[in-house]
């Protein structure tokens, strides 16, 4: 109960987000999922005619990761001051890859930001699928090994007393 409650608090979400950002395999997956959510939401909102400042606020809520939410909210403040979105995202190289920042810059210059964001979301969506396939391929043998050890331990703990009992009668 405590674990579930702590995870729902602001501090708990930040702690778990930081823990996930330090696990090598999970780190990339979490980043890619957050980027897909952000770019797809922002691209759809801009395409529907929503103002960029309101779109960024809604996209920050849709990301579901506190690190990304804080970065997007800071970017929103700077965009309100007139700084281009690509420059604000470029200030967070650990969260937003260089490719995204450059594509956003091109989209801002050409006026096709929503198309660029949707294309990036589709690309990273495939990357998430590939990462999940690789992860399951990696975890599958480990699970089999773990299950074999558990079953072997159970079999050994059942058979050892039987052999000891039989050995006393001989």
N, C-alpha and C positions, 0 to 999 in steps of 0.2 A: 504494500500500500504506500509506504514511504517513497519507494522508488518512482511509482507512477505520479505521486503528488509532486515530488521534487522535479521531475521532468517537465511538469506543466508550469512551474514558476519561471520567472524571467532568468534568475540566476541558474536554474537547472538547465534551461534551454541553452544558455551560453556555455555552460560547462560541457554539456554533451556535444555541442557544435565544435568546441575546441578539441575535445577528445577525438571526434571523427576526423578533424583536420590534421591529426597527428598519426593516424593509422594509414600506412602507405596505400593499400589497395582501396580502402573506403574513401580516402581523401579525394582521389580522382573521380570516383563515382558520385560523391556528394557534390563536388564542384560542377560536374557535367549536368547533373539533374537540376541544380539550382540555376545554371546558365540557360538550360532549355526552358524552364518555367519563366525566367525573367524575360528572355528574348521573345518567346512566343506570346506572352501576355502583353508586353510592351508593343510588339508589332501589331497585334490584333487591335489594341486600343487606339494606336495611331491611325491604323487603316480605317477604323470606324469614325474617325474625325474628332477624337478626344484630344484635348490640349495636352502638350507634352508634359507639363508640370503635374497635371492630374493623372496622366498615364503612368508617370514614374512613381507617384504615391501608391497607386493601385498595384503596380508591378512589384513594389517593395513588399506589400502585404502578401502577394501571391507566391513569393519565393519560398517562404517557409524555413529560411535559414537566417539566424540572427546576424551572422557576420555579413551576409549579403544585404540584409535589410538595413543595417547601419551604413554600409557603403552607399547604397542607393539613396538613402535619405540625405546623406552628405552631398551626393551628386545632385539631388533635387534642389538643395539650398543654393548650390553654385549655379545651376541652370537658371534658377530664378533671378540670379544676379547677372545673367547674360553670358556665362561661360559655356562653350559648346559641350554637348554630352560626351563626345569622344575624349575631350581633355579631362573631364571629371572622372570618367571611367579609367582613363590611363593612369590616374593617381593610385590605383589599387592593382598593381601588376600580379599580386598573388591570387586575387579573386577573378579578375577579368583578363583573359588571355590577349596577347598582342594582336592576334588575328581579329578578334571581336572589336577591339578598339579601332583598328584600321578600317574594318568594314563599316563601322558606325560613322567614321569620319567621311568615308566615300559616300555613304547614304545621305549624310547631312549636306554634302556639297551638291549631290545630284538631285536631291529631293525625293529619293526612293528609300527612305529609312525603313519604312514598314516592310518592303520587299526584302531588303538586306537582312532584317531581323528574322523574318520568317525563314529565309534560306539558311541562316546560321542555326536556327532552332531545329530545322529538319536535319541538317548535317550532324549536329551534336546529339540529336535523338538517336540516330544510327550508331553514334559512338557509344551512347549509353547501352544500347542493345548489345553491341560487341563486348563492352566491358563486363556486362552481366553474364554473357556466355563464357568469357574467359574466367570469370570468378567462379561460376558453377563447375567449370572444367577443373579448376584448381581445388575446389572444396570437396568434390566428389570422392577422390581417393582418400583424402583425410578422414572423411566420414566413414568410409568403408573400413579403414584401419581402426578407427575408434570403436566402431561397432564390433569388429573382430576381437579387439581387446576386451571389451565388456562381456561378450559372449564367452570368450575363453576364460575369463575370471570367474564367471558364474559356473561354467562347467567344472572348472578346477575346484571351486569351493564346494560343489556337490559331490564330485568323485573322490576327493581326498579323504573325507571322513569314511566313505564306504570302503576304500582300500585299507585304511587304518583299522576299521572294524573287522574286516576279513583277515587281515594280518594277525590279529590277536587270537583268532581261532585256529590258525595253522600252526 
